[in-house]
Amino acid sequence: MKPPRHLLLPALGALTSLGCYDLSLAELEAAVCTDCVSVSQAQQVSGPGSESLLVDSFVTGGFVAAGTYGDTTTLDPGGPGEATLQSVSAATTGGFVARYTQGLELLWASPLEATGTLWVHDVAALTDGSFALTGQFGTTLTFGADSEAPVALSAAADPNAFVAVLDPKGTPRWALSEGGVEQDRGEAVAVGSVGGEERLVVAGSCMGPATFGEGMDTVQLDHFDQGKSQGFLAAYRLKDGTLRWVTPLYGVTSISDVGVVGEQVFVAGWLRGVAELRSATAGVAPIVVSALGESDALFATYDLATGDVGWVQQVGGSGGTAEAKTLAVQADGSVTLGGEFTGEVDFDAGGSGDRLTAQTGSADVFVARYDAHEPGVGAALRWVRAIAGPDQDRISSLALEADGSVLVGGGFDAPSTMLAGGSTSITLESAGFADGFIARYTSAGAVDWAFRLGGVLPGDAVHRVVIPAPGSVVLAGEFNGDLTFGPHGSAPLMTATGNADGFLLRLAKGQPGN
């Protein structure tokens, strides 16, 4: 398949921003046409403050969205499902969870009421229509404030981490505040099953001693280096939030993503200096690794039943930095790792010694595919690709297709970025200061197609990529100024009237009716 060079989109009805950094979703459906894209649906979530959004898809169809905003926000403005939410005060951050149909029609929206700071960092749709989310908050946070059974949390610090599970109507089943008197945050959630019990796995970081669980199940983690961020990994019984285990990752600055395949938990993050990955079971020897450069990316596995560390693999080099931001795991245990790097980094130190060198002092993006881990050998590198421009490049999300192809979402700064794919490459030209991108790599690492989105103003990015069904892709992001899709100079889809705007789009590859 040749990469598309021209992406033509019909004009949309105007969407109007009410303020700064609204949020966006986009659905891109696969079809036979590779050089045209049509827009079939558009919605908006906006307000005068600052919005942020994440999304996931249900196996039964439809989507859950979770985000934050300042002052007020309106979902589906002017539409049949229009819902306006207001934060506790103009000085605090509000949050929301919302449910959309497969056709992107808003079913309902429910507030997350906070009296301090609030950020939602991840949301995961569950098989029964419920969903889990994690993030950070300060002071108080109330889930289901508009329901008959709200759940309120109090923070011991600003912020503490939170984890919650809500039912299909947004009513909380349980919610916990986790952490201590220093700053804590939940970064990612994933669900797995062991011994007939469903478990929710939460990854994050803390800046000091932290307490997890409640009642008789409370566990306190000490801290390796007070005042410096360290990772944690915890597992809860999904139905009621009972803590099953928690373990620290000393020296690991951040755990940025987590996934579960079978009874293995996969984590991605980065370390500085010396890291000690401990097991939840007392007496099990930790795995100790030392960074080769200023910071090294890593990915590792833990046992879902026990919380014991399995293996760790790092990516780094004495002349550079590497940080893993996201991962996607196939059923056979092969891992696609996405992150950012500077300088020269070795992605296969124990094998071919494949190295990438960043273009400038600013970070470039890497996407690396590793085979399933083998004891005594490690996870062999299959391929690694760079997304590199003269300025900053960012990666936010990966999503795997059934054939092993991977979709990559992120952003890049002006003037351009080049997506390398073995013998081929695609260059995307920025329309302004910072644009978003979405790209597809084949299972062999060839770049299949890529296109940019954004306008002439900063603030454009793709934050999340989800594949709800074969041939369908969901993107979450934001834009500022004119939103164009495709080469620089494409006709704008819509124009933000404030500092930044969000969009809710359904895009189809191929002309309508094909």
Stockholm file with secondary structure:
# STOCKHOLM 1.0

chainA/1-514         MKPPRHLLLPALGALTSLGCYDLSLAELEAAVCTDCVSVSQAQQVSGPGSESLLVDSFVTGGFVAAGTYGDTTTLDPGGPGEATLQSVSAATTGGFVARYTQGLELLWASPLEATGTLWVHDVAALTDGSFALTGQFGTTLTFGADSEAPVALSAAADPNAFVAVLDPKGTPRWALSEGGVEQDRGEAVAVGSVGGEERLVVAGSCMGPATFGEGMDTVQLDHFDQGKSQGFLAAYRLKDGTLRWVTPLYGVTSISDVGVVGEQVFVAGWLRGVAELRSATAGVAPIVVSALGESDALFATYDLATGDVGWVQQVGGSGGTAEAKTLAVQADGSVTLGGEFTGEVDFDAGGSGDRLTAQTGSADVFVARYDAHEPGVGAALRWVRAIAGPDQDRISSLALEADGSVLVGGGFDAPSTMLAGGSTSITLESAGFADGFIARYTSAGAVDWAFRLGGVLPGDAVHRVVIPAPGSVVLAGEFNGDLTFGPHGSAPLMTATGNADGFLLRLAKGQPGN
#=GR chainA/1-514 SS CCCCSCCCCCCCCCCCCCSBSCBEEEEEECCSCSSCEEEEEEECEECSSBCEEEEEECTTSCEEEEEEEESEEEESTTSTTCEEEECSSTTSEEEEEEEECTTCCEEEEEEEEESSCEEEEEEEECTTSCEEEEEEESSEEEESTTSSSCEEEECSSSSEEEEEEECTTSCEEEEEEEBCSSCEEEEEEEEEEETTEEEEEEEEEESSCEEESCGGGCEEECCSSTTSCEEEEEEEETTTCCEEEEEEEEEEEEEEEEEEETTEEEEEEEEEEEEEECCSSTTCCCEEEECSSSBEEEEEEEETTTCCEEEEEEEBCTTEEEEEEEEEECTTSCEEEEEEEEEEEESCTTTTCCEEECSSSSCEEEEEEECCCBTTTBCCEEEEEEEECSSCEEEEEEEECTTSCEEEEEEEESSEEEEEETTEEEEEECSSSEEEEEEEECTTSCEEEEEEEECSSSCCEEEEEEEEETTEEEEEEEBCSEEEESSTTCCCSEECSSSCBCCEEEEEESSTTC
#=GC SS_cons         CCCCSCCCCCCCCCCCCCSBSCBEEEEEECCSCSSCEEEEEEECEECSSBCEEEEEECTTSCEEEEEEEESEEEESTTSTTCEEEECSSTTSEEEEEEEECTTCCEEEEEEEEESSCEEEEEEEECTTSCEEEEEEESSEEEESTTSSSCEEEECSSSSEEEEEEECTTSCEEEEEEEBCSSCEEEEEEEEEEETTEEEEEEEEEESSCEEESCGGGCEEECCSSTTSCEEEEEEEETTTCCEEEEEEEEEEEEEEEEEEETTEEEEEEEEEEEEEECCSSTTCCCEEEECSSSBEEEEEEEETTTCCEEEEEEEBCTTEEEEEEEEEECTTSCEEEEEEEEEEEESCTTTTCCEEECSSSSCEEEEEEECCCBTTTBCCEEEEEEEECSSCEEEEEEEECTTSCEEEEEEEESSEEEEEETTEEEEEECSSSEEEEEEEECTTSCEEEEEEEECSSSCCEEEEEEEEETTEEEEEEEBCSEEEESSTTCCCSEECSSSCBCCEEEEEESSTTC
//
